[in-house]
């Protein structure tokens, strides 16, 4: 074990502030190991002489440490470059002044924001995470409300009509107060990234410094100087991306050196409330409330809130208590580790234990059904379309082929009949078919600029195109490769025109093109071009969405005979416009939606007799009831409780099929017999 350096230990005690007096400093203390390898004893003497939070000149420090002004200034400037000192110019006295902040928030952020230092001394990043976690374990329960080291600032537009709002609760107050601004990487995200614990939020150009803080960051190369207007644009983008404003809370009211734009998955300041339960320590002076007259139940507040402070509930008639649990302050509970939430970064709950609206819960995409219904009722069709496309980029397609699980769960059906949810969605989504009314989302990312990293998506089906939609929305250049001559995958080649008109699908694909997505069809990756070749062409990321393209085999004798076609293969050939020979009598084996599409397509191709052969009864058929009804109306005959055991043929061609009569047994795990 290496011997501790007394001067570094003393410095650690000073910069720890109030907690530094009682903190044990050894070689494992984050304060110590973060400074021991980067601060010399001479530099430690200068820092100790400066004391905490006092502006000192080099001449003043020189007298304290018994060195020349030149030598002391050299040591002080290096401490400023490291991040132990803040260095600013005093115009009245005509000299630089040096200021030593507490360890966090203060010194740690400046250490981490020194990119060169972080690369050569990665222990600095680890120390920031460890210090803010370990020290807050002990302090969070005893910090009075509003006295946290960081404080959340509300979005100003939310309090603009409050006549009692204080200036120091408005970001515009700080932006108007100072004349110098800079922007730097987020220190928390940089720290987490350095220890391989980063999140999806970008670190670059997120934290804004003001006044003396900006001057120091610019002079030491930690940040880029920006205008007040640029600072406002960064704040706006942060809000659009669901980030939370946070400022250091260690100065007098109305004073701040920085505005942080934080995410709960990285921010060490927010962790005090989210992990240790001390939400009142870090929160703003405002508490969010719901205006039921304006709320459309879109759920965006729940999904966006970094603190997971809101949850979706439900208002179903029940004797059970469906109200939200009462919020408890830290001072109202006995402090113990039992109330901590160590997995707060992943452990988000969007709904109360009693659940939320059945229609939303039943929807496979969890679209906010109540939200778009209410927006549509208010005539806000574009807003309704935008809400739908947050979860489903192809609402016009789904409005035609969706199996309407939401309507099956609609509680209005207990009174008379379910709300025609799918019809409303289709009406809203049809605005996408007209270029004048379609919704094309604007690019939305933290930088406000397109990214340069090219992404290749293999497969132009629903999964591949959905991925392309959301990546393009984030500003990535996306190319979609598909071996078929047209994009769409099973939407184009697996669903007949009478169920999904191709002009509807093509209109939604055109929106992807408007967003910058490029399609390269008739290109089979792995054959026409390899992944390595795509890498050489500059592609940085790949998404494989090759789908389930093969028809299921019957595994019975005679399956290889001419005239036996897989359902998916049959539909693909028809949709490509190829001629398919089916004869006068056609048997379709299966009872799902694909079987319904096949039999109805066969009728349209001229089959005189078309049969559905299904091994269970009609009630057990997985196909939609509407599809079955329409197939019957078109003349398709159904043979239930028949299982094929052999396909008969002569001279290599199908002549018939042998079936085995079945009886229904006990229900299986899915409830089917």
DOMIPA-107410 format. One record per residue (C-alpha): residue in three letters; chain; x, y, z. Coordinates in steps of 0.1 Angstrom, whole numbers, always signed. Layout:
BEGIN
 type mol     x     y     z
  ALA   A     X     Y     Z
...
END
This chain:
BEGIN
 type mol     x     y     z
  UNK   A    +0    +0    +0
  UNK   A   +15   +34   -11
  UNK   A   +21   +59   +16
  UNK   A    -5   +87   +17
  UNK   A    +7  +122    +8
  UNK   A    -2  +145   +37
  UNK   A    -6  +176   +16
  UNK   A   -31  +159    -7
  UNK   A   -50  +146   +23
  UNK   A   -52  +181   +37
  UNK   A   -63  +195    +4
  UNK   A   -90  +168    +2
  UNK   A  -103  +178   +36
  UNK   A  -106  +215   +25
  UNK   A  -123  +209    -8
  UNK   A  -148  +185    +9
  UNK   A  -164  +215   +25
  UNK   A  -186  +206   +55
  UNK   A  -185  +169   +48
  UNK   A  -147  +170   +43
  UNK   A  -142  +175   +80
  UNK   A  -157  +140   +88
  UNK   A  -149  +121   +56
  UNK   A  -122   +95   +60
  UNK   A   -94  +101   +35
  UNK   A   -73   +72   +25
  UNK   A   -59   +58    -8
  UNK   A   -94   +46   -18
  UNK   A  -112   +79   -12
  UNK   A  -122   +94   -45
  UNK   A  -110  +128   -35
  UNK   A   -76  +114   -29
  UNK   A   -70   +91   -58
  UNK   A   -84  +116   -83
  UNK   A   -58  +142   -72
  UNK   A   -28  +122   -60
  UNK   A   -15  +115   -96
  UNK   A   -21  +149  -111
  UNK   A   -13  +175   -83
  UNK   A   +22  +180   -71
  UNK   A   +30  +189   -35
  UNK   A   +40  +225   -46
  UNK   A    +6  +228   -63
  UNK   A   -11  +214   -32
  UNK   A    +6  +241   -11
  UNK   A    -8  +268   -34
  UNK   A   -43  +253   -34
  UNK   A   -43  +249    +4
  UNK   A   -31  +285    +8
  UNK   A   -60  +297   -15
  UNK   A   -86  +283    +8
  UNK   A  -121  +275    -2
  UNK   A  -142  +299   -23
  UNK   A  -120  +330   -21
  UNK   A  -106  +349   -51
  UNK   A   -68  +352   -48
  UNK   A   -41  +368   -69
  UNK   A    -8  +351   -77
  UNK   A    +9  +378   -56
  UNK   A   -12  +370   -26
  UNK   A    -6  +333   -29
  UNK   A   +31  +338   -34
  UNK   A   +34  +355    +0
  UNK   A   +15  +326   +16
  UNK   A   +37  +298    +1
  UNK   A   +70  +317    +2
  UNK   A   +76  +315   -36
  UNK   A   +81  +341   -63
  UNK   A   +51  +355   -80
  UNK   A   +63  +341  -113
  UNK   A   +67  +306   -99
  UNK   A   +34  +308   -80
  UNK   A   +15  +320  -111
  UNK   A   +29  +291  -131
  UNK   A   +16  +266  -104
  UNK   A   -17  +284  -102
  UNK   A   -23  +284  -139
  UNK   A   -15  +247  -141
  UNK   A   -41  +241  -112
  UNK   A   -66  +261  -133
  UNK   A   -58  +239  -164
  UNK   A   -63  +208  -142
  UNK   A   -95  +221  -128
  UNK   A   -87  +227   -91
  UNK   A   -88  +265   -97
  UNK   A  -111  +287  -116
  UNK   A   -92  +314  -133
  UNK   A  -107  +348  -143
  UNK   A   -94  +382  -152
  UNK   A  -102  +411  -129
  UNK   A  -104  +442  -151
  UNK   A  -103  +467  -122
  UNK   A   -71  +453  -108
  UNK   A   -57  +441  -141
  UNK   A   -47  +407  -129
  UNK   A   -59  +371  -130
  UNK   A   -76  +358   -99
  UNK   A   -78  +322   -88
  UNK   A  -108  +306   -70
  UNK   A  -110  +271   -55
  UNK   A  -145  +256   -55
  UNK   A  -158  +227   -34
  UNK   A  -151  +192   -49
  UNK   A  -186  +187   -63
  UNK   A  -203  +206   -78
  UNK   A  -171  +224   -88
  UNK   A  -137  +208   -91
  UNK   A  -149  +174  -102
  UNK   A  -168  +188  -132
  UNK   A  -137  +208  -143
  UNK   A  -115  +178  -140
  UNK   A  -138  +156  -161
  UNK   A  -143  +184  -187
  UNK   A  -105  +184  -193
  UNK   A  -106  +159  -221
  UNK   A   -68  +154  -222
  UNK   A   -67  +148  -185
  UNK   A   -96  +124  -186
  UNK   A   -79  +104  -213
  UNK   A   -46  +101  -195
  UNK   A   -61   +98  -160
  UNK   A   -94   +78  -164
  UNK   A   -95   +75  -126
  UNK   A  -109  +110  -126
  UNK   A  -141   +99  -142
  UNK   A  -145   +70  -118
  UNK   A  -139   +93   -89
  UNK   A  -167  +117   -99
  UNK   A  -192   +89  -100
  UNK   A  -180   +73   -67
  UNK   A  -177  +106   -48
  UNK   A  -212  +118   -57
  UNK   A  -226   +84   -48
  UNK   A  -208   +76   -16
  UNK   A  -210  +111    -1
  UNK   A  -247  +114    -9
  UNK   A  -254   +81    +7
  UNK   A  -246   +97   +40
  UNK   A  -259  +133   +34
  UNK   A  -291  +130   +14
  UNK   A  -313  +122   +44
  UNK   A  -302  +152   +64
  UNK   A  -300  +179   +37
  UNK   A  -329  +204   +43
  UNK   A  -355  +209   +16
  UNK   A  -341  +232   -11
  UNK   A  -305  +230    +1
  UNK   A  -293  +204   -23
  UNK   A  -260  +211   -41
  UNK   A  -279  +211   -74
  UNK   A  -314  +225   -80
  UNK   A  -339  +218  -108
  UNK   A  -352  +248  -128
  UNK   A  -386  +246  -144
  UNK   A  -393  +250  -180
  UNK   A  -400  +287  -182
  UNK   A  -431  +285  -205
  UNK   A  -448  +265  -177
  UNK   A  -446  +293  -152
  UNK   A  -448  +323  -175
  UNK   A  -483  +331  -162
  UNK   A  -474  +329  -125
  UNK   A  -473  +365  -112
  UNK   A  -454  +352   -81
  UNK   A  -426  +335   -99
  UNK   A  -392  +345   -87
  UNK   A  -366  +357  -112
  UNK   A  -342  +330  -100
  UNK   A  -366  +303  -111
  UNK   A  -364  +315  -147
  UNK   A  -335  +307  -170
  UNK   A  -340  +339  -189
  UNK   A  -330  +358  -158
  UNK   A  -296  +341  -158
  UNK   A  -292  +345  -195
  UNK   A  -299  +382  -193
  UNK   A  -277  +387  -163
  UNK   A  -245  +375  -179
  UNK   A  -227  +386  -210
  UNK   A  -203  +357  -216
  UNK   A  -214  +321  -224
  UNK   A  -198  +289  -233
  UNK   A  -209  +253  -239
  UNK   A  -191  +222  -229
  UNK   A  -197  +184  -228
  UNK   A  -218  +172  -199
  UNK   A  -194  +162  -171
  UNK   A  -217  +135  -157
  UNK   A  -222  +118  -191
  UNK   A  -184  +121  -198
  UNK   A  -177  +105  -164
  UNK   A  -201   +76  -170
  UNK   A  -188   +70  -205
  UNK   A  -152   +68  -192
  UNK   A  -163   +39  -169
  UNK   A  -183   +22  -196
  UNK   A  -216   +31  -180
  UNK   A  -229   +57  -204
  UNK   A  -265   +61  -216
  UNK   A  -279   +70  -250
  UNK   A  -278  +108  -244
  UNK   A  -249  +126  -260
  UNK   A  -224  +144  -238
  UNK   A  -212  +170  -263
  UNK   A  -223  +207  -262
  UNK   A  -250  +202  -235
  UNK   A  -238  +222  -204
  UNK   A  -238  +260  -205
  UNK   A  -214  +281  -185
  UNK   A  -221  +318  -177
  UNK   A  -201  +347  -165
  UNK   A  -169  +338  -147
  UNK   A  -175  +301  -153
  UNK   A  -177  +307  -190
  UNK   A  -145  +328  -190
  UNK   A  -126  +300  -172
  UNK   A  -139  +272  -194
  UNK   A  -131  +292  -226
  UNK   A   -96  +302  -214
  UNK   A   -87  +266  -204
  UNK   A  -100  +250  -236
  UNK   A  -129  +232  -219
  UNK   A  -157  +248  -238
  UNK   A  -166  +267  -269
  UNK   A  -177  +303  -266
  UNK   A  -213  +309  -277
  UNK   A  -238  +338  -279
  UNK   A  -268  +343  -258
  UNK   A  -290  +332  -287
  UNK   A  -270  +300  -291
  UNK   A  -275  +293  -254
  UNK   A  -313  +297  -258
  UNK   A  -312  +273  -288
  UNK   A  -294  +247  -267
  UNK   A  -319  +251  -239
  UNK   A  -348  +247  -264
  UNK   A  -333  +215  -279
  UNK   A  -328  +201  -244
  UNK   A  -364  +206  -236
  UNK   A  -375  +191  -269
  UNK   A  -354  +160  -261
  UNK   A  -369  +156  -226
  UNK   A  -339  +168  -207
  UNK   A  -342  +186  -173
  UNK   A  -326  +220  -164
  UNK   A  -304  +219  -133
  UNK   A  -281  +246  -118
  UNK   A  -255  +245   -90
  UNK   A  -272  +256   -58
  UNK   A  -241  +267   -39
  UNK   A  -243  +305   -45
  UNK   A  -267  +331   -33
  UNK   A  -302  +331   -49
  UNK   A  -300  +345   -84
  UNK   A  -263  +335   -89
  UNK   A  -251  +306  -110
  UNK   A  -221  +297  -130
  UNK   A  -238  +270  -152
  UNK   A  -270  +256  -166
  UNK   A  -269  +218  -170
  UNK   A  -293  +199  -193
  UNK   A  -297  +166  -175
  UNK   A  -310  +131  -180
  UNK   A  -318  +110  -151
  UNK   A  -298   +81  -166
  UNK   A  -265  +100  -162
  UNK   A  -269  +130  -139
  UNK   A  -252  +126  -105
  UNK   A  -272  +156   -91
  UNK   A  -306  +140  -100
  UNK   A  -294  +107   -85
  UNK   A  -297  +122   -50
  UNK   A  -334  +123   -54
  UNK   A  -340   +93   -76
  UNK   A  -317   +68   -60
  UNK   A  -317   +80   -24
  UNK   A  -353   +93   -22
  UNK   A  -344  +129   -14
  UNK   A  -365  +144   -42
  UNK   A  -373  +175   -21
  UNK   A  -336  +183   -19
  UNK   A  -331  +187   -56
  UNK   A  -366  +197   -69
  UNK   A  -376  +232   -81
  UNK   A  -400  +255   -63
  UNK   A  -428  +241   -84
  UNK   A  -448  +208   -85
  UNK   A  -464  +197  -117
  UNK   A  -502  +193  -117
  UNK   A  -526  +180  -143
  UNK   A  -552  +203  -158
  UNK   A  -579  +177  -165
  UNK   A  -597  +201  -189
  UNK   A  -567  +203  -211
  UNK   A  -552  +168  -207
  UNK   A  -558  +144  -236
  UNK   A  -542  +114  -219
  UNK   A  -514  +112  -245
  UNK   A  -490  +100  -218
  UNK   A  -461  +121  -231
  UNK   A  -455  +137  -197
  UNK   A  -452  +102  -182
  UNK   A  -427   +91  -209
  UNK   A  -407  +123  -208
  UNK   A  -403  +130  -171
  UNK   A  -367  +122  -162
  UNK   A  -377  +117  -125
  UNK   A  -405   +91  -132
  UNK   A  -427  +114  -111
  UNK   A  -459  +107  -131
  UNK   A  -477   +75  -139
  UNK   A  -507   +65  -160
  UNK   A  -537   +53  -142
  UNK   A  -573   +43  -151
  UNK   A  -608   +53  -142
  UNK   A  -627   +20  -146
  UNK   A  -657   +14  -124
  UNK   A  -644    -7   -96
  UNK   A  -644    -9   -58
  UNK   A  -607   -12   -57
  UNK   A  -587   +19   -49
  UNK   A  -571   +31   -82
  UNK   A  -558   +64   -69
  UNK   A  -521   +72   -70
  UNK   A  -501   +66   -38
  UNK   A  -496   +97   -17
  UNK   A  -462  +114   -22
  UNK   A  -440  +111    +9
  UNK   A  -413  +135   +16
  UNK   A  -379  +123   +30
  UNK   A  -388  +139   +63
  UNK   A  -420  +119   +65
  UNK   A  -403   +85   +64
  UNK   A  -377   +67   +85
  UNK   A  -344   +70   +66
  UNK   A  -331   +36   +57
  UNK   A  -316   +18   +27
  UNK   A  -350    +1   +22
  UNK   A  -364   +32    +6
  UNK   A  -335   +35   -19
  UNK   A  -340   +27   -55
  UNK   A  -305   +15   -67
  UNK   A  -318    +5  -101
  UNK   A  -336   +38  -107
  UNK   A  -320   +41  -142
  UNK   A  -338   +10  -156
  UNK   A  -365    +6  -130
  UNK   A  -390   +30  -145
  UNK   A  -427   +23  -141
  UNK   A  -451   +41  -165
  UNK   A  -483   +28  -150
  UNK   A  -498   +24  -115
  UNK   A  -501   -12  -102
  UNK   A  -538   -10  -109
  UNK   A  -531    -5  -146
  UNK   A  -540   +20  -173
  UNK   A  -566   +23  -200
  UNK   A  -574   -13  -214
  UNK   A  -573    -1  -250
  UNK   A  -537   +12  -246
  UNK   A  -527   -19  -227
  UNK   A  -541   -42  -254
  UNK   A  -525   -24  -283
  UNK   A  -492   -42  -293
  UNK   A  -476    -8  -300
  UNK   A  -491    +7  -268
  UNK   A  -503   +37  -287
  UNK   A  -521   +63  -266
  UNK   A  -555   +55  -279
  UNK   A  -574   +79  -256
  UNK   A  -550  +106  -266
  UNK   A  -555  +105  -304
  UNK   A  -593  +100  -299
  UNK   A  -596  +132  -279
  UNK   A  -573  +152  -302
  UNK   A  -594  +140  -332
  UNK   A  -625  +150  -314
  UNK   A  -610  +185  -310
  UNK   A  -602  +186  -347
  UNK   A  -565  +185  -341
  UNK   A  -558  +158  -367
  UNK   A  -521  +166  -373
  UNK   A  -514  +165  -335
  UNK   A  -533  +132  -334
  UNK   A  -513  +118  -363
  UNK   A  -480  +129  -346
  UNK   A  -491  +112  -314
  UNK   A  -498   +79  -332
  UNK   A  -465   +80  -351
  UNK   A  -445   +83  -319
  UNK   A  -452   +46  -315
  UNK   A  -462   +34  -350
  UNK   A  -448   +50  -382
  UNK   A  -473   +34  -405
  UNK   A  -508   +43  -391
  UNK   A  -525   +43  -425
  UNK   A  -514    +7  -431
  UNK   A  -524    -4  -397
  UNK   A  -557   +13  -400
  UNK   A  -565   -12  -427
  UNK   A  -550   -44  -414
  UNK   A  -550   -40  -377
  UNK   A  -568   -68  -357
  UNK   A  -583   -42  -334
  UNK   A  -573   -56  -300
  UNK   A  -581   -21  -285
  UNK   A  -617   -24  -296
  UNK   A  -620   -59  -280
  UNK   A  -610   -44  -247
  UNK   A  -630   -11  -250
  UNK   A  -651    -8  -219
  UNK   A  -678   +11  -239
  UNK   A  -686   -23  -253
  UNK   A  -700   -32  -218
  UNK   A  -727    -6  -223
  UNK   A  -735    -9  -260
  UNK   A  -706   -13  -285
  UNK   A  -670    -4  -286
  UNK   A  -657   +29  -299
  UNK   A  -647   +26  -335
  UNK   A  -611   +32  -326
  UNK   A  -596   +17  -358
  UNK   A  -619   +37  -380
  UNK   A  -609   +69  -363
  UNK   A  -572   +60  -366
  UNK   A  -577   +53  -403
  UNK   A  -594   +86  -408
  UNK   A  -566  +104  -390
  UNK   A  -539   +84  -408
  UNK   A  -554   +91  -442
  UNK   A  -540  +126  -439
  UNK   A  -507  +110  -446
  UNK   A  -519  +101  -481
  UNK   A  -520  +137  -492
  UNK   A  -487  +156  -495
  UNK   A  -505  +187  -483
  UNK   A  -517  +173  -450
  UNK   A  -492  +145  -442
  UNK   A  -471  +146  -411
  UNK   A  -434  +144  -416
  UNK   A  -416  +147  -383
  UNK   A  -388  +172  -380
  UNK   A  -353  +160  -371
  UNK   A  -349  +158  -334
  UNK   A  -316  +153  -316
  UNK   A  -295  +170  -290
  UNK   A  -271  +186  -315
  UNK   A  -297  +201  -338
  UNK   A  -276  +189  -367
  UNK   A  -277  +157  -388
  UNK   A  -252  +130  -378
  UNK   A  -226  +117  -402
  UNK   A  -225   +81  -392
  UNK   A  -242   +61  -420
  UNK   A  -265   +32  -410
  UNK   A  -274    +2  -432
  UNK   A  -306   -16  -427
  UNK   A  -309   -51  -442
  UNK   A  -346   -57  -451
  UNK   A  -373   -32  -462
  UNK   A  -401   -49  -443
  UNK   A  -421   -33  -414
  UNK   A  -392   -38  -389
  UNK   A  -366   -24  -412
  UNK   A  -387    +6  -423
  UNK   A  -397   +13  -387
  UNK   A  -360   +14  -377
  UNK   A  -353   +37  -407
  UNK   A  -381   +60  -396
  UNK   A  -368   +65  -361
  UNK   A  -331   +67  -371
  UNK   A  -339   +93  -398
  UNK   A  -360  +112  -372
  UNK   A  -328  +114  -351
  UNK   A  -308  +127  -380
  UNK   A  -289   +96  -391
  UNK   A  -283   +90  -429
  UNK   A  -300   +57  -435
  UNK   A  -299   +33  -464
  UNK   A  -323    +3  -466
  UNK   A  -313   -27  -486
  UNK   A  -337   -54  -498
  UNK   A  -334   -83  -522
  UNK   A  -369   -78  -536
  UNK   A  -376   -53  -564
  UNK   A  -398   -32  -542
  UNK   A  -397   -21  -506
  UNK   A  -423   -30  -480
  UNK   A  -415   -66  -473
  UNK   A  -446   -86  -462
  UNK   A  -467   -54  -464
  UNK   A  -461   -53  -501
  UNK   A  -456   -89  -510
  UNK   A  -476  -108  -483
  UNK   A  -508   -88  -481
  UNK   A  -533   -88  -510
  UNK   A  -544   -55  -526
  UNK   A  -580   -60  -515
  UNK   A  -569   -58  -479
  UNK   A  -541   -32  -483
  UNK   A  -540    -9  -513
  UNK   A  -505    -4  -525
  UNK   A  -509   +34  -530
  UNK   A  -516   +36  -492
  UNK   A  -484   +18  -484
  UNK   A  -464   +37  -510
  UNK   A  -476   +70  -495
  UNK   A  -461   +61  -462
  UNK   A  -429   +48  -478
  UNK   A  -427   +82  -495
  UNK   A  -426   +99  -461
  UNK   A  -395   +79  -453
  UNK   A  -379   +92  -485
  UNK   A  -389  +128  -476
  UNK   A  -370  +122  -443
  UNK   A  -339  +112  -462
  UNK   A  -341   +74  -462
  UNK   A  -326   +58  -493
  UNK   A  -339   +25  -506
  UNK   A  -317    +1  -526
  UNK   A  -339   -27  -539
  UNK   A  -329   -59  -558
  UNK   A  -297   -60  -537
  UNK   A  -291   -91  -516
  UNK   A  -267   -84  -488
  UNK   A  -243  -113  -485
  UNK   A  -245  -121  -522
  UNK   A  -245   -88  -541
  UNK   A  -226   -70  -514
  UNK   A  -211   -81  -481
  UNK   A  -212   -64  -447
  UNK   A  -174   -59  -450
  UNK   A  -179   -41  -483
  UNK   A  -206   -19  -467
  UNK   A  -182   -11  -438
  UNK   A  -156    -1  -464
  UNK   A  -182   +22  -479
  UNK   A  -185   +40  -446
  UNK   A  -214   +24  -429
  UNK   A  -210   +25  -391
  UNK   A  -240    +6  -379
  UNK   A  -262   -23  -392
  UNK   A  -297   -34  -384
  UNK   A  -307   -69  -396
  UNK   A  -345   -71  -403
  UNK   A  -347  -100  -427
  UNK   A  -380  -112  -414
  UNK   A  -397  -146  -415
  UNK   A  -400  -151  -453
  UNK   A  -404  -189  -456
  UNK   A  -437  -207  -456
  UNK   A  -443  -234  -429
  UNK   A  -440  -269  -442
  UNK   A  -467  -295  -437
  UNK   A  -442  -323  -433
  UNK   A  -465  -349  -450
  UNK   A  -459  -371  -480
  UNK   A  -465  -355  -514
  UNK   A  -456  -320  -503
  UNK   A  -430  -318  -531
  UNK   A  -456  -324  -559
  UNK   A  -462  -297  -585
  UNK   A  -491  -276  -575
  UNK   A  -482  -275  -538
  UNK   A  -474  -239  -529
  UNK   A  -465  -223  -496
  UNK   A  -490  -196  -486
  UNK   A  -463  -168  -482
  UNK   A  -446  -179  -515
  UNK   A  -480  -179  -533
  UNK   A  -489  -144  -521
  UNK   A  -454  -131  -530
  UNK   A  -457  -143  -566
  UNK   A  -492  -128  -570
  UNK   A  -482   -95  -556
  UNK   A  -451   -93  -578
  UNK   A  -475   -97  -608
  UNK   A  -462  -132  -618
  UNK   A  -486  -157  -632
  UNK   A  -495  -185  -608
  UNK   A  -513  -217  -619
  UNK   A  -538  -229  -593
  UNK   A  -563  -250  -613
  UNK   A  -600  -251  -608
  UNK   A  -601  -266  -573
  UNK   A  -579  -251  -546
  UNK   A  -574  -263  -510
  UNK   A  -558  -240  -484
  UNK   A  -545  -257  -453
  UNK   A  -546  -235  -422
  UNK   A  -569  -212  -402
  UNK   A  -550  -180  -398
  UNK   A  -551  -147  -415
  UNK   A  -526  -158  -441
  UNK   A  -549  -187  -450
  UNK   A  -578  -162  -454
  UNK   A  -556  -141  -477
  UNK   A  -546  -171  -498
  UNK   A  -581  -185  -503
  UNK   A  -596  -151  -511
  UNK   A  -568  -145  -536
  UNK   A  -574  -179  -552
  UNK   A  -610  -169  -557
  UNK   A  -599  -138  -575
  UNK   A  -575  -158  -597
  UNK   A  -604  -179  -610
  UNK   A  -606  -210  -588
  UNK   A  -641  -225  -591
  UNK   A  -639  -242  -558
  UNK   A  -618  -231  -529
  UNK   A  -617  -249  -495
  UNK   A  -602  -241  -461
  UNK   A  -589  -273  -445
  UNK   A  -585  -268  -407
  UNK   A  -577  -294  -381
  UNK   A  -598  -277  -353
  UNK   A  -632  -262  -351
  UNK   A  -644  -227  -363
  UNK   A  -642  -212  -328
  UNK   A  -606  -222  -325
  UNK   A  -595  -205  -358
  UNK   A  -570  -177  -351
  UNK   A  -581  -157  -381
  UNK   A  -600  -125  -375
  UNK   A  -637  -129  -375
  UNK   A  -642  -103  -402
  UNK   A  -617  -122  -425
  UNK   A  -636  -155  -420
  UNK   A  -669  -138  -427
  UNK   A  -657  -122  -459
  UNK   A  -642  -154  -471
  UNK   A  -675  -172  -467
  UNK   A  -693  -144  -485
  UNK   A  -669  -149  -514
  UNK   A  -678  -186  -517
  UNK   A  -649  -202  -498
  UNK   A  -660  -235  -482
  UNK   A  -647  -245  -448
  UNK   A  -638  -281  -438
  UNK   A  -632  -282  -400
  UNK   A  -617  -310  -379
  UNK   A  -597  -322  -409
  UNK   A  -559  -327  -408
  UNK   A  -540  -335  -440
  UNK   A  -520  -367  -438
  UNK   A  -509  -371  -474
  UNK   A  -511  -352  -507
  UNK   A  -519  -374  -535
  UNK   A  -507  -371  -571
  UNK   A  -499  -386  -605
  UNK   A  -470  -379  -628
  UNK   A  -456  -355  -603
  UNK   A  -488  -334  -601
  UNK   A  -513  -330  -574
  UNK   A  -546  -349  -578
  UNK   A  -560  -349  -543
  UNK   A  -554  -349  -506
  UNK   A  -560  -374  -479
  UNK   A  -572  -361  -445
  UNK   A  -578  -375  -411
  UNK   A  -610  -366  -392
  UNK   A  -602  -350  -358
  UNK   A  -620  -346  -325
  UNK   A  -615  -317  -301
  UNK   A  -595  -325  -270
  UNK   A  -589  -306  -238
  UNK   A  -578  -269  -241
  UNK   A  -541  -264  -244
  UNK   A  -520  -237  -226
  UNK   A  -535  -211  -250
  UNK   A  -570  -222  -244
  UNK   A  -574  -238  -278
  UNK   A  -587  -274  -282
END
